[in-house]
Each structure stands twice: as C-alpha cells, then as structure tokens.
Amino acid sequence: MQLRVLCIKNPAESILEALDRNPDGGERETTWFKTLEELTLECSPRGGLGEGVSLLKRVGNIKNLKTLDIARTGGIPTESELGGFIQALSNLTIERPPAKTSTTLRILHIHQGDETGFLAPGDLPTPVSKYTTTLSTLSPLLDFPNLSELSIMVDTRFSLDDRDAWTMARAWPKLKQLELGYGGGGWGREGKTFTLEGLRAFAQCCPDLEELGVSVNIISMESALDTQCGHQGTEGGEKTIIGSGGVDSAGVSAHRLRYLELGNSVYTGEPERVARSLLEIFPKLCRVYGPSMAVSPEWERKWMRVSKLVSEMQGSTSVSTLFLTPHRNQRD
C-alpha cells in the first residue's frame, strides 16, 4: 500500500514506540511512510515538538512532504522547542542550499492545544513568562519558496518589523495564507510590529495571498499611496493623494486578499482613513478582524468600526457587517 495521507491522533511518542516494536524478532525498519505527502500529528507535553522531529526523521519520504500540520498539546512550546523544530525541519528536507529550489513543502501549520482539542485564544491561560519570536527563529523557513500556507499559532510574543515583512514576502511569493500568532494577537505591545509598509510588502510580492494574520501599528495620516504613486495636494486643509487607485497599480489592483486578522493591533487617527489606507493596499478587502471583547473591548469596537467602513467603501449592500474573533477555517 502506498500511503500518501496520514492523520495521527495519538501523541507522536506513542507512534514511535509502536513502530519500534518488532514482534517477529526480525530486523527493525529504520524508516517508514516512503510515499507520504501529507502528515498531521500531535506532540505530548512531555516530549514537545521534539517528538515531531523524532517522527519526521523516520519518514522515508520527508523531502517530498507537501503538507505538515503539527500540534503541541498541553500548552505553549518553549523557545528552544519552536526554534529547534523549525531548524530541524529545514535540516531534514534541505540537504544543501541548491536543494531549496526543489523543496515540495507547501503547507505548514504549527499550533498549540490540549489533549481534548485546540484551545481558543480567549481560553488560553496567561503564561508565566513569554519569550519573543523574531525573524532569526523563522529564518530556516525562508528556504521553502513553495510555501502557500504558513501558520504559527502559538501564544508567544512576535517581534517583526517592515524590513522583516519584505524579507518574508520575497521568500514566499506563492503564499495564500499567513498567520503568525492568534490573528496577530500574540505579538504584544513591547516588540516590533508592521506598519502599512509591511502590508505593502505582502501585497506586492504575494499576489495570491487571501488571508493575512499579523499585528500592525497604523498611523492613519500615512496614506498607503504617499510614497508609492501619485502626488500630494491639499483639499480643505487636509492632505490628499492624487494619482492611481492602488499601490503599484500594475500588480496590486487585482490583489485577492479579502481577510485581515489584526488581533492585538492599534491605529492612530480617524478610522475612515485607516479603512481607506487598507483598501488602497488590498482593493478586494472585505473584513478586518480585531481582538475579541475579552481581550480588549476598546480595540474590538475600534476595529469593528474599521471593518464596517471597509464594507461600506466596497459598496456592500449588507445591512450590517459581521465582526467575529477569527478562527482558522471559519469563513463565510
């Protein structure tokens, strides 16, 4: 039998133990699943993501794996766990630098949960201490140019700026979905974050992107067009932009992105200008998701306002705009 798709609900350590048993007393196989293309697995709190690494080492078809979905049950992976897993995945699938052009991995999901199911962001306990995930932790993934979906849904702090956004966007031109933290909710206010420039990076480099979950800090007086096209004028004492209707009209005017999950994000200024700036970058945007009421009632209301304005500016005929705390695969 040529097994191509495998979804494991037992902890990876249990699978390793079972496969290592040899009741016939013969020579034990060192690799399995030689035709595998898609793998979903869970790791126990005891072994953490290291269990996943141990199992991946035994997958004979690891270099041809297209989809990997791994859950770390029982809490937040440690800093060394997360970084070690990402580095090990790169080491196992890319033997030498030229090989990265032929890597087949397209979908990578790393997330946390518990033994009875994945925890919703609002149900997560506040950790005693959070570490900060930067581009240096994620950098081994830059060698996977065929990635179309990448989600790292763990409750750590992320600290990434606009320069990092350009680096990632150029490395992953085939992205359709990118989620870092719970809709950006794990970034915190202490570290670096994206501005409109970071969003521009993904708009220009990732034409197929449909969902983006990151954290931003938007100053609404900064129009997305200020430094990209057109020229500035004044009308009624307020700065206006005269020119084309999008950031790089050759490539962004038909951009597919519809959903922005901004979680723990903030903006300064009028929500109307924020909505307009977002639409200048993503003309097909229809929903903006902010934090849940439990996380921040104030910013839940503020982003709800932006989302409603986006819908109105798109000429929506809806009576009202639905505004929910996002969860993966819950879309209309």
C-alpha positions as CSV (number, residue, x, y, z in Angstrom):
1,M,0.0,0.0,0.0
2,Q,1.3,3.5,-0.9
3,L,0.2,5.7,2.0
4,R,0.1,9.3,1.0
5,V,-2.1,11.0,3.7
6,L,-1.6,10.2,7.4
7,C,-3.5,11.9,10.3
8,I,-2.3,10.7,13.7
9,K,-4.4,11.5,16.7
10,N,-2.2,9.7,19.2
11,P,0.9,11.5,20.6
12,A,3.9,11.1,18.3
13,E,5.8,9.3,21.1
14,S,3.2,6.5,21.1
15,I,3.5,6.1,17.4
16,L,7.3,5.9,17.7
17,E,7.0,3.2,20.4
18,A,4.5,1.2,18.4
19,L,6.6,1.3,15.2
20,D,9.8,0.4,17.0
21,R,8.2,-2.8,18.3
22,N,9.1,-5.9,16.2
23,P,7.1,-8.9,17.5
24,D,8.6,-11.2,14.8
25,G,12.1,-10.6,16.2
26,G,13.5,-9.7,12.7
27,E,15.4,-6.6,11.7
28,R,13.7,-3.4,12.7
29,E,12.9,-0.9,9.9
30,T,14.5,2.5,10.4
31,T,12.2,4.5,8.1
32,W,8.5,4.3,7.2
33,F,5.9,6.0,5.1
34,K,8.0,6.1,2.0
35,T,5.3,7.6,-0.2
36,L,3.8,10.0,2.4
37,E,2.8,13.5,1.1
38,E,0.6,14.9,3.9
39,L,1.1,14.4,7.7
40,T,-0.9,15.6,10.7
41,L,0.4,14.8,14.1
42,E,0.2,15.8,17.8
43,C,3.1,16.0,20.3
44,S,2.7,15.4,24.0
45,P,3.6,18.0,26.7
46,R,6.4,15.6,27.9
47,G,8.2,15.4,24.6
48,G,7.0,18.6,23.0
49,L,7.8,19.4,19.4
50,G,10.9,17.2,19.8
51,E,8.6,14.2,19.3
52,G,7.6,15.5,16.0
53,V,11.3,15.8,15.0
54,S,11.9,12.2,16.0
55,L,9.0,11.0,13.9
56,L,9.9,13.1,10.9
57,K,13.4,11.5,11.0
58,R,11.7,8.2,10.4
59,V,9.6,9.4,7.4
60,G,11.4,8.0,4.3
61,N,9.7,10.5,2.0
62,I,10.4,13.5,4.1
63,K,12.0,15.5,1.3
64,N,8.8,15.1,-0.8
65,L,6.4,16.0,2.0
66,K,3.8,18.6,0.8
67,T,1.7,19.3,4.0
68,L,2.7,19.2,7.6
69,D,0.3,20.0,10.4
70,I,1.7,19.7,13.9
71,A,0.1,20.4,17.3
72,R,1.9,20.8,20.5
73,T,-0.7,19.6,23.1
74,G,-0.8,20.7,26.7
75,G,0.4,24.3,26.4
76,I,2.8,26.7,24.8
77,P,6.0,25.2,23.2
78,T,9.2,26.6,24.8
79,E,11.5,28.8,22.8
80,S,14.0,26.0,22.2
81,E,11.2,23.7,21.1
82,L,9.9,26.0,18.5
83,G,13.2,27.1,17.2
84,G,14.6,23.6,17.3
85,F,11.7,22.2,15.4
86,I,11.9,24.8,12.6
87,Q,15.6,24.3,12.2
88,A,15.3,20.5,12.2
89,L,12.6,20.6,9.6
90,S,14.9,22.6,7.3
91,N,17.8,20.3,8.0
92,L,15.8,17.2,7.2
93,T,14.3,18.5,4.0
94,I,17.1,20.6,2.6
95,E,20.5,18.9,2.4
96,R,22.3,21.7,0.7
97,P,21.5,25.3,-0.4
98,P,20.7,24.5,-4.1
99,A,18.1,21.9,-2.9
100,K,15.8,24.6,-1.6
101,T,14.6,25.4,-5.2
102,S,13.1,21.9,-5.4
103,T,11.5,21.6,-1.9
104,T,8.0,20.4,-2.1
105,L,6.6,21.6,1.3
106,R,3.6,23.8,0.6
107,I,1.6,23.9,3.8
108,L,3.0,24.2,7.3
109,H,0.8,24.6,10.4
110,I,2.4,24.7,13.9
111,H,-0.1,25.3,16.7
112,Q,-0.8,24.5,20.3
113,G,-3.7,22.9,22.1
114,D,-4.6,20.4,24.8
115,E,-5.5,16.7,24.7
116,T,-9.2,17.4,24.3
117,G,-9.0,19.8,21.5
118,F,-7.4,23.0,20.4
119,L,-7.7,25.9,22.8
120,A,-9.5,29.1,21.6
121,P,-7.4,32.2,22.1
122,G,-9.7,33.6,24.8
123,D,-9.4,30.4,26.8
124,L,-5.7,30.3,27.0
125,P,-4.1,30.9,30.4
126,T,-1.7,33.8,30.7
127,P,1.8,32.2,30.7
128,V,4.2,33.0,33.5
129,S,6.7,34.3,31.0
130,K,6.6,34.8,27.3
131,Y,9.6,34.7,25.0
132,T,9.9,36.7,21.8
133,T,10.0,35.1,18.4
134,T,11.9,37.1,15.8
135,L,12.9,36.5,12.2
136,S,16.0,34.7,13.4
137,T,13.8,31.9,14.7
138,L,11.7,31.8,11.5
139,S,14.7,32.2,9.1
140,P,15.1,28.5,8.3
141,L,11.6,28.6,6.7
142,L,12.9,31.2,4.2
143,D,14.4,28.3,2.3
144,F,10.9,27.0,1.4
145,P,9.9,29.1,-1.6
146,N,6.9,27.0,-2.5
147,L,5.0,27.7,0.8
148,S,1.4,28.6,0.1
149,E,0.1,28.3,3.7
150,L,2.1,29.1,6.9
151,S,0.5,29.4,10.3
152,I,2.4,29.5,13.6
153,M,-0.4,29.7,16.1
154,V,1.4,29.7,19.4
155,D,1.0,32.2,22.2
156,T,4.4,33.8,22.2
157,R,5.4,37.4,21.5
158,F,6.3,38.1,17.9
159,S,8.6,40.9,17.1
160,L,8.8,41.6,13.4
161,D,9.2,44.9,11.5
162,D,8.6,46.1,8.0
163,R,12.1,45.0,6.9
164,D,11.3,41.5,8.1
165,A,8.0,41.7,6.2
166,W,9.8,42.4,2.9
167,T,12.2,39.5,3.6
168,M,9.4,37.1,4.2
169,A,7.2,38.3,1.4
170,R,10.1,37.9,-1.1
171,A,11.0,34.5,0.2
172,W,7.4,33.2,-0.1
173,P,5.9,34.6,-3.3
174,K,3.3,31.8,-3.5
175,L,1.7,32.5,-0.2
176,K,-2.1,32.2,0.1
177,Q,-2.4,32.3,3.9
178,L,0.0,33.6,6.5
179,E,-0.9,33.7,10.2
180,L,1.6,34.5,13.0
181,G,0.2,34.3,16.5
182,Y,-3.5,34.1,17.1
183,G,-4.6,36.5,14.4
184,G,-1.7,38.7,15.4
185,G,-2.9,38.6,19.0
186,G,0.3,37.1,20.4
187,W,2.5,39.9,19.3
188,G,2.2,42.1,22.4
189,R,2.9,45.9,22.5
190,E,6.5,45.7,23.6
191,G,8.2,44.3,20.4
192,K,8.4,45.5,16.8
193,T,5.4,45.3,14.5
194,F,4.4,46.0,11.0
195,T,3.1,49.3,9.6
196,L,1.3,49.9,6.3
197,E,4.7,49.4,4.7
198,G,4.8,45.8,5.9
199,L,1.4,45.2,4.5
200,R,2.6,46.7,1.2
201,A,5.4,44.1,1.1
202,F,2.9,41.2,1.0
203,A,0.6,43.0,-1.4
204,Q,3.4,43.5,-3.9
205,C,5.3,40.2,-3.5
206,C,2.5,37.7,-2.8
207,P,-0.2,38.2,-5.5
208,D,-2.2,35.1,-4.4
209,L,-2.4,36.0,-0.7
210,E,-6.0,35.7,0.5
211,E,-5.6,35.7,4.3
212,L,-3.1,37.6,6.5
213,G,-3.0,37.4,10.2
214,V,-0.3,39.7,11.7
215,S,0.0,42.7,14.0
216,V,0.2,46.3,12.8
217,N,0.6,49.8,14.1
218,I,-1.1,52.2,11.7
219,I,-0.9,55.9,11.8
220,S,-3.9,56.9,9.7
221,M,-2.4,60.2,8.5
222,E,0.1,57.9,6.5
223,S,-1.7,57.1,3.3
224,A,-0.7,53.9,1.5
225,L,0.0,56.0,-1.6
226,D,2.1,58.7,0.0
227,T,5.4,57.1,-1.1
228,Q,4.3,54.8,-3.8
229,C,2.4,56.7,-6.6
230,G,0.6,59.9,-7.4
231,H,1.3,63.3,-5.9
232,Q,0.1,65.1,-2.8
233,G,-2.3,68.0,-2.8
234,T,-4.5,69.7,-0.2
235,E,-8.2,69.9,0.0
236,G,-10.0,71.7,2.8
237,G,-6.7,71.9,4.7
238,E,-6.3,68.1,4.7
239,K,-3.6,66.2,2.8
240,T,-4.9,64.3,-0.2
241,I,-3.3,61.9,-2.7
242,I,-3.9,62.4,-6.4
243,G,-2.9,59.6,-8.7
244,S,-3.7,55.9,-9.4
245,G,-6.0,54.0,-7.2
246,G,-3.6,51.4,-5.7
247,V,-0.1,50.8,-4.5
248,D,1.7,49.7,-7.7
249,S,-1.4,49.6,-9.9
250,A,0.2,47.0,-12.2
251,G,0.2,44.3,-9.6
252,V,-2.0,45.2,-6.6
253,S,-5.2,46.4,-8.2
254,A,-6.4,42.8,-8.6
255,H,-4.9,41.5,-5.4
256,R,-7.0,38.7,-3.9
257,L,-6.7,39.3,-0.2
258,R,-10.1,39.5,1.5
259,Y,-9.4,38.9,5.2
260,L,-7.1,40.7,7.6
261,E,-6.8,39.3,11.1
262,L,-5.1,42.0,13.1
263,G,-5.6,40.8,16.6
264,N,-3.6,42.9,19.0
265,S,-3.1,45.8,16.6
266,V,-3.6,49.5,17.1
267,Y,-4.1,52.6,14.9
268,T,-3.9,56.3,15.5
269,G,-6.2,58.8,13.8
270,E,-9.6,58.5,12.1
271,P,-10.9,55.0,11.3
272,E,-12.1,56.3,7.9
273,R,-8.5,57.0,6.9
274,V,-7.4,53.6,8.2
275,A,-10.1,51.8,6.2
276,R,-9.1,53.8,3.1
277,S,-5.4,53.1,3.5
278,L,-6.1,49.4,3.9
279,L,-8.2,49.4,0.7
280,E,-5.5,51.2,-1.2
281,I,-3.2,48.2,-0.5
282,F,-5.8,45.4,-0.7
283,P,-8.6,46.6,-3.0
284,K,-10.7,43.4,-2.5
285,L,-10.6,43.5,1.3
286,C,-14.0,42.8,2.8
287,R,-13.3,42.0,6.5
288,V,-11.0,43.3,9.2
289,Y,-10.8,41.2,12.4
290,G,-9.5,42.6,15.6
291,P,-9.2,41.2,19.1
292,S,-12.1,39.6,21.0
293,M,-14.1,41.5,23.5
294,A,-12.5,39.5,26.3
295,V,-9.0,40.6,25.2
296,S,-9.8,44.3,24.6
297,P,-13.3,45.7,24.5
298,E,-11.9,49.1,23.3
299,W,-10.0,47.8,20.3
300,E,-12.7,45.2,19.5
301,R,-15.0,48.2,18.9
302,K,-12.4,50.3,17.1
303,W,-11.6,47.6,14.6
304,M,-15.2,46.7,14.2
305,R,-15.7,50.3,13.1
306,V,-12.9,50.0,10.5
307,S,-14.3,46.7,9.2
308,K,-17.7,48.3,8.8
309,L,-16.2,51.2,6.9
310,V,-14.3,48.9,4.6
311,S,-17.5,47.1,3.8
312,E,-19.3,50.4,3.1
313,M,-16.5,51.7,0.9
314,Q,-16.7,48.5,-1.1
315,G,-20.3,49.3,-1.8
316,S,-21.6,46.5,0.3
317,T,-25.4,46.1,0.4
318,S,-25.4,44.3,3.7
319,V,-27.4,45.9,6.5
320,S,-24.7,45.2,9.0
321,T,-21.1,43.9,9.0
322,L,-20.4,40.7,10.9
323,F,-17.4,41.1,13.1
324,L,-16.0,38.0,14.8
325,T,-12.9,36.9,16.6
326,P,-11.3,34.8,13.8
327,H,-10.6,31.1,13.9
328,R,-9.0,29.2,11.1
329,N,-11.4,27.7,8.6
330,Q,-14.4,29.8,9.9
331,R,-15.1,32.0,7.0
332,D,-18.3,33.0,5.2
